[in-house]
C-alpha cells in the first residue's frame, strides 16, 4: 500500500545511514515537525515507509516520543537487541544500502479527560487513548485493502523473525556476531 492512501498520519522524517559509522542510522526530522511533537509521550502508531510503500505498521508509548521509538533502530547493532529490533534495523539497512528512501510517518493518540480512581475517590486527569486500538484499525484496514499484512508485521501475520533471514549475525540465533554484517 502506498503511503499516500493514508490521510491521518504526519511525516516524521527519513532515516539515513550515518557517515561516521557504517552500522548506525539517523533520523532526519521533517522540517514541518516540531521538537515537541517528536518527543510527545502519547501513545503513537507509526509506519515505516520504503520507496512510498508501507512495510510496517507499529505502535509505541516509549518515553521520549517517536524520536525515542526510532533510536533503537538507529543505534546500529547492539548486544541485547531483541530479535524484532535487530531484524527491523537489518531490513532498513539493506534497503538504504540499495539506495531506497526510508521514511517514518506517525499518528498520535488523542487525549481525553476522565475520572481516574484513587485510593479514596476519583481524580480528573487528561490521558491519552490506548494506541493499540489505532494500531489494530490501521493493520485491519491494510489487510482488507491489500489482502496481506505489511511485510514487517510479523506478530499479526503469525510469522516468525527467525524465518525471515533477517536475523543472520544476531547473537540470539546462536551464531557469532559478524562485524561486517
C-alpha positions in Angstrom: 0.0 0.0 0.0 1.3 3.4 -0.9 1.6 5.9 2.0 -0.5 8.5 0.0 -3.6 6.4 0.8 -3.2 7.3 4.5 -4.6 10.7 5.3 -4.3 10.7 9.2 -0.5 10.4 9.6 2.1 13.1 9.8 5.5 12.6 8.1 8.1 12.5 10.9 11.1 12.4 8.7 13.5 10.0 7.0 16.1 7.5 8.0 19.6 7.6 6.6 22.9 5.9 7.2 25.3 7.9 9.3 28.5 8.9 7.5 30.6 8.5 10.7 29.5 4.9 11.4 28.8 2.1 8.9 26.1 0.4 11.1 24.3 3.4 12.6 21.3 5.3 11.2 20.0 8.7 11.9 16.5 10.2 11.9 16.3 13.4 9.9 13.2 15.1 11.1 10.8 16.6 8.6 11.2 20.4 8.5 7.5 20.8 9.4 7.5 18.7 12.6 8.2 20.4 15.9 10.6 19.2 18.5 7.7 18.9 21.0 5.9 16.5 18.7 9.0 14.4 18.2 9.2 14.0 22.0 5.4 13.8 22.6 4.9 10.9 25.1 1.4 10.0 24.0 1.0 6.5 22.5 1.5 6.6 18.8 1.2 4.4 15.7 3.9 4.7 13.1 4.5 3.4 9.6 7.9 2.6 8.2 7.7 3.5 4.5 10.2 2.4 1.9 10.0 4.0 -1.5 6.5 5.2 -0.7 5.3 1.7 0.2 4.2 0.8 3.8 6.4 -2.0 5.1 5.5 -1.9 8.8 2.7 -0.5 11.0 3.7 -0.4 14.6 2.8 1.2 17.9 4.7 2.5 20.8 4.3 4.5 24.0 8.0 4.6 24.8 9.1 7.7 26.8 10.8 10.3 24.7 8.2 10.1 21.9 8.6 8.9 18.3 12.2 10.1 18.4 13.0 7.6 21.2 11.0 4.9 19.4 13.4 5.0 16.5 16.6 5.5 18.5 16.7 1.7 19.0 16.7 1.2 15.2 19.2 4.0 14.6 21.8 2.8 17.1 23.3 0.2 14.8 23.7 -3.3 16.2 23.8 -3.5 20.0 24.2 -6.7 22.0 21.0 -7.4 23.8 18.7 -6.1 21.0 15.5 -8.0 20.6 15.1 -10.2 17.6 12.4 -7.7 16.3 14.6 -4.7 16.7 17.6 -6.3 15.1 15.6 -7.7 12.2 13.9 -4.3 11.5 17.3 -2.5 11.7 18.8 -5.1 9.3 15.8 -4.7 6.9 16.0 -0.9 6.9 19.8 -1.0 6.5 19.6 -3.4 3.5 17.1 -1.0 1.7 19.3 2.0 2.5 22.3 0.2 1.1 20.3 -0.3 -2.2 19.6 3.5 -2.4 15.9 3.3 -1.3 14.2 6.1 0.7 13.0 5.1 4.2 10.5 7.5 5.8 8.6 7.4 9.1 5.0 8.6 9.4 3.0 8.8 12.7 -0.3 9.4 14.2 -0.6 10.2 18.0 -3.4 9.0 20.3 -6.0 11.7 21.2 -6.2 12.8 24.8 -9.4 12.7 26.9 -10.4 14.0 30.3 -11.5 11.1 32.6 -12.0 10.4 36.2 -9.4 8.0 37.4 -9.8 6.1 40.7 -7.6 6.9 43.6 -7.4 5.0 46.9 -10.2 7.1 48.4 -12.1 8.6 45.5 -11.5 9.8 41.9 -9.4 12.4 40.3 -9.8 14.1 36.9 -6.9 13.5 34.6 -6.1 14.1 31.0 -4.8 10.8 29.5 -4.1 9.5 26.0 -6.4 6.9 24.5 -4.9 3.5 24.0 -2.8 3.4 20.8 -3.4 -0.3 20.4 -7.0 0.4 19.1 -5.5 2.7 16.5 -2.8 0.2 15.5 -5.4 -2.6 15.1 -7.5 -0.4 12.9 -4.6 0.5 10.7 -3.5 -3.1 10.3 -7.0 -4.4 9.7 -7.6 -1.7 7.0 -4.3 -2.6 5.4 -5.2 -6.3 5.3 -8.7 -5.5 3.9 -7.3 -3.4 1.1 -4.1 -5.4 0.3 -5.1 -9.0 1.2 -1.9 -9.4 3.2 -0.1 -7.9 6.2 2.7 -5.3 5.9 6.0 -7.1 5.3 7.3 -6.4 8.8 4.1 -7.1 10.8 5.3 -10.5 11.9 3.3 -11.0 15.0 -0.1 -10.2 13.4 0.6 -12.4 10.4 1.7 -15.4 12.5 5.2 -15.4 11.0 8.5 -15.6 12.9 11.5 -13.3 12.7 13.6 -16.5 12.7 12.1 -17.4 9.3 12.9 -14.2 7.5 16.7 -14.4 7.1 17.0 -11.0 8.8 18.5 -12.4 12.0 21.7 -13.5 10.3 24.5 -12.3 12.6 22.3 -11.8 15.6 23.8 -13.5 18.7 20.4 -14.6 19.9 20.4 -17.1 17.0 23.4 -18.8 18.5 25.7 -17.5 15.7 28.8 -15.4 16.2 28.2 -11.7 15.5 29.7 -10.8 12.2 31.2 -7.3 12.5 30.9 -6.8 8.7 27.2 -7.9 8.6 
